[in-house]
Amino acid sequence: MAFTPLHDRVVVRRTESEEKTSGGLIIPDSAKEKPAEGEVIAVGEGARKDSGELITPAVSTGDKVLFGKWSGTEITIDGEELLIMKESDIMGILA
């Protein structure tokens, strides 16, 4: 990928949602919600304090993260739909 996010921005690839419910019902595409879970594929260098000191990002490439339903901006890079968001939009790292 030829894209590097700036400052405290993060590029996330959404993970695919389940096709079936736990009871075995198939969920049609029109009823699916966009997943709020994804994998970090690129991280900026971090934000800066007023003093100019760099704040290292808490997430890194490859982390599985949970983010808000309406977080980020959808972008298309190399034909792939991705999200770019501020690190603060990420709610946590999934183990």
Phi and psi in degrees as GROMACS dihedral restraints (atoms count N, CA, C in turn):
[ dihedral_restraints ]
;  ai    aj    ak    al  type     phi  dphi    fc
    3     4     5     6     1  -102.8    20    10
    4     5     6     7     1    48.7    20    10
    6     7     8     9     1  -138.9    20    10
    7     8     9    10     1   128.0    20    10
    9    10    11    12     1  -122.3    20    10
   10    11    12    13     1   118.3    20    10
   12    13    14    15     1   -68.7    20    10
   13    14    15    16     1   150.2    20    10
   15    16    17    18     1   -97.6    20    10
   16    17    18    19     1   155.8    20    10
   18    19    20    21     1    53.6    20    10
   19    20    21    22     1  -123.9    20    10
   21    22    23    24     1  -101.4    20    10
   22    23    24    25     1    31.0    20    10
   24    25    26    27     1   -94.2    20    10
   25    26    27    28     1   153.1    20    10
   27    28    29    30     1  -134.2    20    10
   28    29    30    31     1   139.7    20    10
   30    31    32    33     1  -102.3    20    10
   31    32    33    34     1   128.3    20    10
   33    34    35    36     1  -125.6    20    10
   34    35    36    37     1   137.4    20    10
   36    37    38    39     1  -100.7    20    10
   37    38    39    40     1   120.8    20    10
   39    40    41    42     1   -63.0    20    10
   40    41    42    43     1   144.6    20    10
   42    43    44    45     1   -87.8    20    10
   43    44    45    46     1   149.2    20    10
   45    46    47    48     1   -70.2    20    10
   46    47    48    49     1   140.2    20    10
   48    49    50    51     1   -81.5    20    10
   49    50    51    52     1   164.3    20    10
   51    52    53    54     1   -65.3    20    10
   52    53    54    55     1   141.4    20    10
   54    55    56    57     1   -83.3    20    10
   55    56    57    58     1   -23.2    20    10
   57    58    59    60     1  -127.9    20    10
   58    59    60    61     1   154.9    20    10
   60    61    62    63     1   -81.3    20    10
   61    62    63    64     1   172.5    20    10
   63    64    65    66     1   -64.7    20    10
   64    65    66    67     1   -22.7    20    10
   66    67    68    69     1   -86.2    20    10
   67    68    69    70     1    -3.4    20    10
   69    70    71    72     1    99.2    20    10
   70    71    72    73     1     0.9    20    10
   72    73    74    75     1   -75.3    20    10
   73    74    75    76     1   138.4    20    10
   75    76    77    78     1   -85.0    20    10
   76    77    78    79     1   131.3    20    10
   78    79    80    81     1   -94.6    20    10
   79    80    81    82     1   120.9    20    10
   81    82    83    84     1   -70.9    20    10
   82    83    84    85     1   154.6    20    10
   84    85    86    87     1   -55.4    20    10
   85    86    87    88     1   -36.0    20    10
   87    88    89    90     1   -68.3    20    10
   88    89    90    91     1   -20.3    20    10
   90    91    92    93     1  -100.3    20    10
   91    92    93    94     1    -7.7    20    10
   93    94    95    96     1   -75.2    20    10
   94    95    96    97     1   143.0    20    10
   96    97    98    99     1   -94.4    20    10
   97    98    99   100     1   151.3    20    10
   99   100   101   102     1   -66.2    20    10
  100   101   102   103     1   132.8    20    10
  102   103   104   105     1   -66.9    20    10
  103   104   105   106     1   144.6    20    10
  105   106   107   108     1  -104.7    20    10
  106   107   108   109     1    32.8    20    10
  108   109   110   111     1  -134.7    20    10
  109   110   111   112     1   143.7    20    10
  111   112   113   114     1  -165.9    20    10
  112   113   114   115     1  -176.6    20    10
  114   115   116   117     1  -117.1    20    10
  115   116   117   118     1   132.8    20    10
  117   118   119   120     1   -73.9    20    10
  118   119   120   121     1   126.3    20    10
  120   121   122   123     1  -114.2    20    10
  121   122   123   124     1   -12.9    20    10
  123   124   125   126     1  -158.6    20    10
  124   125   126   127     1   144.2    20    10
  126   127   128   129     1  -133.1    20    10
  127   128   129   130     1   137.9    20    10
  129   130   131   132     1   -72.7    20    10
  130   131   132   133     1   177.1    20    10
  132   133   134   135     1   -72.2    20    10
  133   134   135   136     1   -18.9    20    10
  135   136   137   138     1   118.5    20    10
  136   137   138   139     1   165.0    20    10
  138   139   140   141     1   -79.2    20    10
  139   140   141   142     1   170.2    20    10
  141   142   143   144     1  -122.7    20    10
  142   143   144   145     1   140.6    20    10
  144   145   146   147     1   -74.2    20    10
  145   146   147   148     1   169.2    20    10
  147   148   149   150     1   -58.6    20    10
  148   149   150   151     1   -28.9    20    10
  150   151   152   153     1   -77.2    20    10
  151   152   153   154     1    -8.0    20    10
  153   154   155   156     1    96.1    20    10
  154   155   156   157     1    -7.7    20    10
  156   157   158   159     1   -68.7    20    10
  157   158   159   160     1   136.7    20    10
  159   160   161   162     1   -78.1    20    10
  160   161   162   163     1   133.4    20    10
  162   163   164   165     1   -99.3    20    10
  163   164   165   166     1   113.3    20    10
  165   166   167   168     1   -66.8    20    10
  166   167   168   169     1   134.0    20    10
  168   169   170   171     1   -62.6    20    10
  169   170   171   172     1   147.8    20    10
  171   172   173   174     1   -83.7    20    10
  172   173   174   175     1   -18.2    20    10
  174   175   176   177     1  -105.3    20    10
  175   176   177   178     1   158.2    20    10
  177   178   179   180     1  -138.8    20    10
  178   179   180   181     1   166.4    20    10
  180   181   182   183     1   -55.7    20    10
  181   182   183   184     1   133.0    20    10
  183   184   185   186     1    97.6    20    10
  184   185   186   187     1   -14.9    20    10
  186   187   188   189     1   -66.3    20    10
  187   188   189   190     1   140.6    20    10
  189   190   191   192     1   -91.6    20    10
  190   191   192   193     1   124.4    20    10
  192   193   194   195     1  -126.6    20    10
  193   194   195   196     1   160.7    20    10
  195   196   197   198     1  -116.7    20    10
  196   197   198   199     1   132.4    20    10
  198   199   200   201     1  -137.5    20    10
  199   200   201   202     1   167.3    20    10
  201   202   203   204     1   -63.8    20    10
  202   203   204   205     1   150.6    20    10
  204   205   206   207     1   -57.3    20    10
  205   206   207   208     1   -36.9    20    10
  207   208   209   210     1  -106.7    20    10
  208   209   210   211     1    17.3    20    10
  210   211   212   213     1   -74.5    20    10
  211   212   213   214     1   149.1    20    10
  213   214   215   216     1    80.4    20    10
  214   215   216   217     1   173.6    20    10
  216   217   218   219     1  -120.1    20    10
  217   218   219   220     1   129.6    20    10
  219   220   221   222     1   -76.7    20    10
  220   221   222   223     1   132.5    20    10
  222   223   224   225     1  -133.6    20    10
  223   224   225   226     1   159.8    20    10
  225   226   227   228     1  -120.9    20    10
  226   227   228   229     1   121.2    20    10
  228   229   230   231     1  -126.4    20    10
  229   230   231   232     1   126.2    20    10
  231   232   233   234     1    52.6    20    10
  232   233   234   235     1    37.9    20    10
  234   235   236   237     1    78.1    20    10
  235   236   237   238     1     4.5    20    10
  237   238   239   240     1  -110.2    20    10
  238   239   240   241     1   131.8    20    10
  240   241   242   243     1   -81.2    20    10
  241   242   243   244     1   125.0    20    10
  243   244   245   246     1  -131.6    20    10
  244   245   246   247     1   170.0    20    10
  246   247   248   249     1  -118.2    20    10
  247   248   249   250     1   139.5    20    10
  249   250   251   252     1  -118.0    20    10
  250   251   252   253     1   129.5    20    10
  252   253   254   255     1  -147.4    20    10
  253   254   255   256     1   163.5    20    10
  255   256   257   258     1   -74.0    20    10
  256   257   258   259     1   150.4    20    10
  258   259   260   261     1   -59.1    20    10
  259   260   261   262     1   -32.5    20    10
  261   262   263   264     1   -67.6    20    10
  262   263   264   265     1   -16.0    20    10
  264   265   266   267     1   -77.2    20    10
  265   266   267   268     1   -14.6    20    10
  267   268   269   270     1   -82.6    20    10
  268   269   270   271     1   127.0    20    10
  270   271   272   273     1   -85.8    20    10
  271   272   273   274     1   -26.6    20    10
  273   274   275   276     1   177.6    20    10
  274   275   276   277     1   168.7    20    10
  276   277   278   279     1  -102.7    20    10
  277   278   279   280     1   129.5    20    10
  279   280   281   282     1   -86.7    20    10
  280   281   282   283     1   138.0    20    10
